[in-house]
Amino acid sequence: MSWYEWFPYEPKPAIPQTDPILVPCEAKKIYWYCSCGKSKSQPWCDGAHKGTPFKPIMYIPPLTGHKLICGCKQARNRPKCDGGCFWVKANVNTPRMAAAVYGSAFAVGIITSMLFHP
């Protein structure tokens, strides 16, 4: 169950995708991360948050290179992805994730029984 189901009156951002976005970034350049999820140029803000309680988040990367930027808008240290997309993906695709967890647990059980059975 996600945070927004427990607290339904909190403003809920749109979820444009449930995977992180790999983007090239330049060192010391200012980027504005879209926190509302409505921007057409994800993950960066294009001003689509007007009229919502969301504000863009300033991001200044220390090094030049490719960065994993959160696409689900649920990461704790936005804009950097912290793996929280997995839980959003599990909440959005519950039957598929339940099948994946069941299959993984079954495979681990078979492998460990083959390894440790006399």
C-alpha positions in Angstrom: 0.0 0.0 0.0 1.4 3.3 -1.0 1.7 6.5 1.1 -1.1 8.2 -0.8 -3.6 5.5 0.0 -2.9 6.0 3.7 -3.1 9.8 3.4 -5.5 10.4 0.6 -5.6 14.2 1.1 -1.9 14.7 0.3 -1.3 16.0 -3.2 -0.5 13.1 -5.4 1.9 13.6 -8.4 1.2 11.9 -11.7 3.4 8.9 -12.4 4.7 9.2 -16.0 6.6 5.9 -15.8 7.6 3.4 -13.2 11.3 3.1 -14.2 14.2 5.5 -13.6 15.2 7.8 -16.5 18.9 7.7 -17.6 19.8 11.3 -18.7 23.1 12.9 -19.6 24.0 15.8 -17.2 26.7 18.4 -17.2 28.6 19.3 -14.0 27.6 22.5 -12.2 24.6 23.1 -14.6 21.3 23.9 -13.0 18.5 21.5 -13.9 14.9 21.8 -12.7 13.3 18.4 -11.8 9.6 18.0 -12.5 7.9 17.0 -9.2 4.3 17.0 -10.5 4.7 14.4 -13.3 2.8 16.5 -15.9 5.8 17.8 -17.8 6.1 16.8 -21.4 9.9 16.9 -21.2 10.4 14.4 -18.3 12.3 14.3 -16.0 12.8 18.1 -16.4 10.2 20.8 -15.7 8.5 22.7 -18.5 6.1 24.7 -16.3 3.2 22.3 -16.4 2.9 22.4 -12.6 1.1 25.8 -12.7 -2.0 25.6 -10.6 -0.8 22.6 -8.6 0.8 22.5 -5.2 4.0 21.1 -6.7 7.2 23.1 -7.2 10.2 22.0 -9.4 13.3 20.8 -7.5 16.6 22.3 -8.3 19.4 19.7 -9.2 23.0 20.6 -9.7 25.1 17.5 -10.5 28.6 17.5 -9.1 30.1 15.5 -12.0 29.4 15.2 -15.8 27.9 12.0 -16.9 24.7 10.0 -17.1 22.4 10.1 -14.0 19.5 7.9 -13.0 16.6 10.3 -12.4 13.5 9.1 -10.6 10.6 8.6 -13.1 7.9 7.6 -10.5 8.1 10.8 -8.4 8.2 8.7 -5.2 11.9 8.7 -4.3 13.0 10.0 -0.9 16.0 11.8 -2.3 14.5 13.2 -5.5 15.5 13.7 -8.2 18.0 10.9 -7.8 16.5 7.4 -8.0 16.7 5.3 -4.9 15.0 2.1 -6.1 11.5 3.2 -4.8 10.3 2.7 -8.4 10.2 -1.0 -7.6 7.5 -0.5 -5.0 5.5 1.8 -7.2 5.7 -0.8 -10.0 4.5 -3.5 -7.5 1.6 -1.3 -6.5 0.6 -0.6 -10.1 1.1 -4.1 -11.4 0.1 -6.2 -8.4 -0.8 -9.6 -10.1 2.4 -9.5 -12.3 4.6 -8.7 -9.3 2.9 -11.3 -7.1 3.6 -13.9 -9.8 7.2 -12.8 -10.1 7.8 -13.0 -6.3 6.1 -16.5 -6.2 8.2 -17.7 -9.1 11.4 -16.4 -7.6 10.6 -18.0 -4.2 9.8 -21.3 -5.9 13.1 -21.2 -7.9 15.1 -20.4 -4.7 13.3 -23.3 -3.0 14.2 -25.7 -5.7 17.8 -24.6 -6.0 18.4 -24.8 -2.2 16.7 -28.2 -1.9 19.0 -29.5 -4.7 22.1 -28.0 -3.0 21.4 -29.2 0.5 19.5 -32.5 0.0 21.8 -35.5 0.8 
